[in-house]
Amino acid sequence: MTTRPVTRRNFLSVAAVAAASPAGRPARAASVDRRMRVGVIGCGVRGRYLIGNLPPEAKVVALCDCATSRMTETLRPDAIWSEVLGEFAAGDGSGCRTYQDYRQMIDARGLDAVIIAAPDHHHVPAALHALEAGLHVYLEKPLSLTISGGRAVVNAARRNERVLQVGSQQRSMEADRVACAFVRDGGLGRVSRVEIPNYPGPRRDPDWPAEPIPPGLDWDLFLGQTPRRPHNRRLWVKDRFKVDGVAWRGWDLYRSYSGHLTTNWGAHTVDMVQWALGMDASGPVRIDPVKVDAEVAAALEADWRKRWFKKTPYPTEPWSQANRFRPLTMTYANGVRLEWRPGTGPATVHGDRGRLEIVRNGYRADPPSLLPPPDAQTVAAWKGKGFVARPHLQNWLDAIDGRAEPVAPAEVGHRTATVCHLANLCRELNRPLTWDPTAERFVDDPAADALLSRPAA
């Protein structure tokens, strides 16, 4: 499908226009098929799993990806994807419209909602465009690339009275709900600290030579509002090949496009911490980088060799100067410390009655008598391809229908992403930061405040 020209300078102009536009939208034409009409933005691995897990009361009627090959692969799944997408391809997929530009897909009408599974730097602009068009949104985590962008999405969802569910699936997992409620309700007594893995942050943007743009890829659309640079497959292709033994993360590795593993895997862990501590509407007030002496440097290297070597490159500088790996200590207003430490396994909450490890779809108490383990049937419900997204998608659809509140609404997703962004900003500046979670500003720190947003290129 033909797309209109894109300029990165005006890519985010929709946000400025939307802020001045009325929230009300004309009613959409009634459809004979009463199922929710959904458009999917981003047809990579995650987008495909979400399509395959969409509950039956909704249907995908439109696909969007800057690479036409990704849409073709989704509509005509090979043997690897046949289990996840076979039913869709044989059914609703046969009538799907395709677009390279999500603005065109949204402006074409005929949708009730969108699923956004595009790269991180498209999360905010795509969500803003959809919300201002009156659509409900399922937005993969992390909610944002910057703190100010996340707040803009929260405000747009409220202003337009649309349901936005963030793809933090652990909020829908019964075992995790039980564990977090146990901590909030005082099951561990007074909580003093929480340990989480030391998720690495992003690299500086690359300076690779230009490569030919593959047929069907709109490179300008991929870049969006980020700085203009030549195409190189190492930037836009993710998890499809290896470089020096590392499963190459593509755009996920670089600052202009992502917060890397801190906002990727880290967003799930931090989300459970925020939930368990009752901080869904707040966050830490102090962020301190840990000094990397010889002992810490050795721990960081051991951590990389054990945990991160398949997902992020070895640093090019000494460990003492590798700021994207720097451990951190965050402190909440009530004194609870959140420690990002090398060698740490699952999120571990320490209280004066014991400790609780919170894992994906599970928990472990020490001593075990504090909280019986989850039953096997509860755990089994979340086994399967793509970690079985259907219950979380179902909660989103129920919220749209007025039958439930979303378990991961925009404010929750924004606050979780903010904690992750604060970690990366502390590493980038390599100094302590004082944060006001109410004003969402740094305290007497204009240089740090300047990093709350990024100008469109």
C-alpha positions in Angstrom: 0.0 0.0 0.0 1.3 3.5 -0.8 2.4 5.5 2.1 2.5 9.3 2.4 6.0 10.9 2.8 7.4 11.0 6.3 9.6 13.6 7.9 11.0 12.9 11.3 10.8 16.5 12.2 7.0 16.4 12.1 6.6 12.8 13.1 5.3 13.7 16.6 3.3 16.7 15.5 0.2 14.6 16.0 0.7 15.0 19.7 0.5 18.8 19.5 -2.5 18.7 17.2 -4.2 16.2 19.4 -3.8 18.3 22.5 -5.8 21.0 20.9 -8.5 18.7 19.4 -11.8 17.8 21.0 -11.9 14.4 22.8 -15.2 13.4 21.3 -15.2 11.4 18.0 -18.0 10.5 15.6 -19.6 7.2 16.2 -18.2 4.4 14.1 -20.4 2.6 11.7 -22.1 -0.5 13.1 -20.7 -3.8 11.9 -22.7 -7.0 11.3 -19.9 -8.9 13.0 -20.1 -7.7 16.6 -16.5 -8.7 17.5 -14.1 -5.9 18.5 -12.2 -4.8 15.4 -8.5 -4.6 16.1 -5.5 -3.3 14.1 -2.0 -4.6 14.9 1.0 -2.3 14.7 4.2 -4.3 14.5 4.3 -7.8 13.0 7.4 -9.1 14.6 7.6 -11.9 17.1 5.6 -10.2 19.8 2.9 -8.9 17.5 2.4 -12.4 16.1 2.1 -14.0 19.5 -0.5 -11.4 20.5 -2.5 -12.1 17.3 -2.5 -15.8 18.0 -3.6 -15.2 21.6 -6.4 -12.7 20.9 -9.7 -13.9 22.5 -12.6 -14.8 20.2 -14.7 -11.8 20.9 -12.1 -9.7 19.0 -10.7 -10.0 15.5 -7.7 -8.6 13.7 -8.9 -6.7 10.6 -5.7 -4.7 9.8 -2.0 -5.2 10.0 0.8 -2.6 10.0 4.5 -2.9 9.7 7.2 -0.7 8.0 8.4 -4.0 6.4 5.9 -5.6 4.1 7.7 -8.9 4.5 6.7 -9.1 8.1 3.0 -8.7 7.2 3.4 -11.4 4.5 5.0 -13.8 7.0 2.1 -13.1 9.5 -0.6 -13.8 6.9 1.2 -16.8 5.4 2.9 -18.4 8.4 5.6 -21.0 7.9 5.9 -24.2 9.8 7.5 -22.5 12.8 4.5 -20.1 13.2 1.7 -22.4 12.0 0.7 -23.4 15.6 0.4 -19.7 16.7 -1.0 -18.2 13.5 -2.6 -21.1 11.6 -6.2 -20.4 12.7 -5.8 -16.7 12.1 -4.3 -17.1 8.6 -7.1 -19.4 7.6 -9.8 -17.2 9.0 -9.8 -13.5 9.8 -6.3 -13.1 8.2 -7.7 -13.7 4.8 -9.6 -10.4 4.9 -7.0 -8.2 6.7 -6.0 -4.9 5.3 -2.3 -4.1 5.3 -0.5 -0.8 5.9 3.1 0.3 6.3 2.2 3.6 8.1 0.1 3.2 11.2 -1.2 6.7 10.8 -2.9 5.7 7.6 -4.3 2.6 9.2 -5.8 4.6 12.1 -7.1 7.4 9.9 -8.8 4.9 7.6 -11.3 4.2 10.3 -13.0 0.8 10.7 -11.2 0.0 14.0 -12.2 -0.1 17.6 -8.8 -0.7 19.1 -5.1 -1.3 18.3 -2.4 -3.6 19.6 1.0 -1.8 19.5 3.9 -4.2 19.3 6.3 -2.0 17.3 9.8 -1.1 18.5 9.9 1.0 21.7 10.5 4.3 20.0 7.2 4.0 18.3 5.1 3.2 21.4 4.3 6.8 22.4 3.6 8.3 18.9 1.5 5.3 17.9 -0.5 5.3 21.2 -1.1 9.0 21.0 -2.4 8.8 17.5 -4.7 5.9 18.3 -6.0 7.5 21.5 -6.8 10.8 19.9 -8.7 8.9 17.2 -10.9 7.4 19.9 -9.4 3.9 19.9 -8.7 1.6 22.8 -5.0 0.5 23.1 -3.1 -2.6 24.1 0.5 -1.3 24.4 3.5 -3.6 24.8 5.9 -2.6 27.5 7.8 -0.5 28.1 5.1 2.1 27.7 7.5 4.8 26.7 11.0 5.8 25.5 11.1 8.9 27.8 9.4 9.9 31.0 7.6 12.9 29.5 6.4 10.7 26.6 4.9 8.3 29.1 3.0 11.1 30.9 1.6 12.3 27.6 0.1 8.8 26.9 -1.5 8.7 30.4 -3.0 12.1 29.8 -4.3 11.2 26.4 -5.9 8.0 27.7 -7.7 10.0 30.4 -8.7 12.8 28.1 -10.2 10.6 25.6 -11.7 8.1 28.1 -10.1 5.1 26.4 -8.9 1.9 27.9 -5.1 1.4 27.7 -3.7 -1.9 28.9 0.1 -2.2 29.1 1.5 -5.6 28.2 2.9 -6.3 31.7 1.4 -9.8 31.7 2.5 -10.7 35.2 -0.3 -8.4 36.5 -2.7 -11.1 35.2 -0.9 -14.0 36.7 -2.6 -15.3 39.8 0.6 -16.4 41.5 2.1 -12.9 41.1 -1.1 -11.2 42.3 -1.0 -13.3 45.5 2.7 -12.6 46.1 2.5 -8.9 45.6 -0.7 -8.6 47.8 1.0 -10.7 50.5 3.8 -8.1 50.7 1.5 -5.1 50.5 -0.7 -6.5 53.3 2.2 -6.9 55.6 2.9 -10.6 55.2 6.7 -10.0 55.4 6.4 -7.4 58.2 8.3 -4.2 57.6 10.1 -4.3 54.2 13.6 -2.9 54.3 14.9 -3.7 50.8 14.3 -5.4 47.5 17.0 -6.9 45.3 16.6 -7.3 41.5 19.0 -8.2 38.7 21.3 -5.5 37.4 19.7 -5.2 33.9 22.1 -3.6 31.4 21.2 -0.3 29.8 21.5 0.8 26.2 24.6 1.5 24.1 25.2 4.8 22.4 23.9 4.9 18.8 26.0 3.0 16.3 28.0 4.5 13.3 27.7 1.7 10.8 28.2 2.0 7.0 25.1 2.2 4.8 23.7 -1.1 3.4 21.1 -1.4 0.7 17.5 -1.1 2.0 15.7 -4.4 1.5 12.7 -4.4 -0.8 9.5 -3.6 1.0 11.2 -1.8 4.0 10.3 1.9 4.5 13.4 3.0 6.3 12.1 6.5 7.1 9.1 5.0 8.7 11.2 2.8 10.9 13.4 5.7 12.0 10.3 7.8 12.9 11.2 10.7 15.1 14.8 9.4 15.8 18.0 10.9 14.2 18.4 10.2 10.5 21.0 7.5 9.8 21.7 5.1 6.9 20.1 1.6 6.9 22.1 -1.2 8.4 20.5 -4.6 9.2 22.2 -4.6 12.6 20.0 -1.7 13.6 16.5 -2.8 12.6 16.7 -6.6 12.6 16.3 -8.1 16.1 16.9 -11.6 17.3 17.3 -13.1 13.7 21.1 -13.6 13.7 24.1 -13.6 16.0 27.1 -11.3 16.2 30.1 -12.8 18.0 27.9 -15.4 19.6 25.3 -12.8 20.8 21.7 -13.1 19.7 21.7 -9.7 18.1 19.1 -7.3 19.7 19.1 -4.8 16.9 17.3 -1.5 17.8 16.8 -2.8 21.3 20.5 -2.2 22.0 20.6 1.5 21.3 19.6 4.6 23.2 17.6 6.3 20.5 15.3 3.4 20.2 15.1 1.6 23.5 16.3 1.4 27.1 17.7 -2.1 26.3 17.3 -4.9 28.9 16.6 -2.3 31.7 13.3 -1.3 30.1 12.7 -4.7 28.4 13.1 -7.6 30.9 13.6 -5.1 33.7 10.1 -3.6 33.2 8.5 -6.9 34.2 10.6 -7.2 37.4 10.3 -3.5 38.4 6.5 -3.8 37.8 6.3 -6.5 40.4 8.3 -4.4 42.8 6.1 -1.4 42.3 3.0 -3.5 42.8 4.3 -5.3 45.9 5.5 -2.1 47.6 2.2 -0.3 46.8 4.0 2.3 44.7 1.8 2.1 41.5 1.2 5.9 41.6 4.7 6.9 42.8 8.3 5.8 42.6 11.7 6.2 44.3 13.0 9.6 45.4 16.7 9.0 45.2 18.9 7.1 42.7 22.6 6.4 43.5 25.2 4.8 41.2 27.3 2.2 43.0 31.1 2.8 42.9 32.7 0.1 40.8 35.8 -1.1 42.7 37.7 -4.2 41.9 35.3 -6.5 43.7 32.2 -5.0 42.0 34.0 -5.1 38.6 34.6 -8.8 39.1 31.0 -9.4 40.0 29.8 -7.4 36.9 32.0 -9.6 34.6 30.9 -12.8 36.3 27.3 -11.6 35.9 27.7 -10.9 32.2 29.3 -14.3 31.6 26.5 -16.1 33.5 23.5 -14.1 32.6 23.9 -11.5 29.8 26.4 -12.9 27.4 23.8 -14.1 24.9 21.8 -10.8 24.9 24.2 -7.9 25.2 27.8 -7.3 24.0 30.8 -7.2 26.3 31.8 -3.6 27.2 34.5 -2.0 25.1 35.7 0.0 28.1 36.9 -1.3 31.5 34.1 -2.4 33.9 34.7 0.6 36.1 33.8 2.9 33.2 31.0 0.7 31.6 28.2 2.9 32.9 25.4 1.0 31.2 26.2 -1.9 33.5 26.6 0.2 36.6 24.8 -1.2 39.7 22.3 1.2 41.4 20.5 1.8 44.7 17.1 3.4 44.6 15.4 4.7 47.7 11.7 5.3 48.2 10.3 8.0 50.5 9.5 5.4 53.2 13.1 4.2 53.3 12.8 1.0 51.3 15.8 0.4 49.1 15.6 -1.1 45.6 19.0 -2.6 44.8 20.1 -3.4 41.3 22.9 -5.9 41.9 25.0 -8.3 39.8 24.5 -11.9 40.7 20.9 -11.3 41.9 18.4 -13.9 40.8 14.6 -13.1 40.9 13.2 -10.0 42.6 13.7 -10.7 46.3 11.8 -8.7 48.9 13.3 -8.7 52.4 11.1 -8.1 55.5 11.6 -8.5 59.2 9.6 -11.8 59.0 11.5 -13.3 56.1 11.9 -12.9 52.4 9.9 -13.6 49.3 11.2 -14.2 45.8 8.8 -13.2 43.1 9.3 -14.9 39.7 7.2 -15.0 36.6 4.1 -16.9 37.5 5.4 -17.9 40.8 7.0 -17.1 44.2 9.1 -18.7 46.9 8.9 -17.8 50.5 11.7 -18.1 53.1 10.7 -19.6 55.5 8.2 -21.6 53.4 5.6 -21.4 56.2 5.1 -17.7 55.4 3.2 -18.4 52.2 2.3 -21.8 50.7 3.5 -22.2 47.1 1.0 -21.7 44.2 -0.8 -24.8 43.2 0.3 -26.6 40.0 -3.0 -25.9 38.2 -2.5 -22.1 38.6 1.1 -22.3 37.3 0.1 -24.5 34.4 -2.4 -22.0 33.1 0.4 -19.8 31.9 2.5 -22.4 30.1 2.7 -22.3 26.3 3.8 -20.3 23.3 4.6 -16.7 24.0 3.9 -17.1 27.7 0.2 -17.3 26.8 -1.0 -13.7 26.5 -4.7 -14.5 26.3 -5.8 -13.8 29.9 -4.1 -10.4 29.8 -5.7 -9.6 26.5 -9.0 -10.8 27.9 -8.7 -8.4 30.8 -8.2 -5.6 28.3 -11.3 -6.6 26.4 -13.4 -6.9 29.6 -12.3 -3.4 30.6 -13.4 -2.0 27.2 -16.7 -3.7 27.7 -17.0 -2.2 31.2 -16.8 -5.6 33.0 -13.5 -5.0 34.8 -10.8 -2.5 35.4 -7.6 -3.1 33.4 -4.9 -4.6 35.7 -2.1 -2.7 33.9 -3.5 0.7 33.0 -1.5 3.6 31.6 -0.6 5.2 34.9 0.8 1.9 36.2 2.8 1.2 33.0 4.1 4.8 33.0 5.3 4.6 36.6 7.0 1.3 36.0 8.7 2.6 32.9 9.7 5.7 34.8 11.7 3.7 37.4 13.5 1.9 34.5 14.2 5.3 32.8 15.5 6.7 36.1 18.0 3.8 36.2 19.3 4.5 32.8 19.5 8.3 33.3 21.5 7.8 36.5 23.9 5.6 34.6 24.1 8.1 31.8 24.9 11.0 34.1 26.9 8.8 36.4 25.9 10.7 39.6 23.2 10.7 42.2 19.8 12.0 41.3 17.0 13.2 43.5 13.5 12.6 42.0 10.1 14.1 42.8 7.6 11.4 41.8 4.7 13.8 42.3 5.9 16.6 40.1 7.8 14.1 37.9 10.9 16.3 37.9 14.4 16.1 39.3 15.0 18.3 42.3 17.1 21.4 41.5 18.7 19.6 38.5 18.1 21.3 35.1 20.7 19.0 33.4 18.8 15.9 34.4 15.4 17.5 33.7 16.6 18.1 30.1 16.7 14.3 29.6 13.0 13.8 30.5 12.2 14.2 26.8 14.0 14.2 23.5 13.5 16.5 20.5 12.3 14.9 17.3 15.0 14.8 14.7 
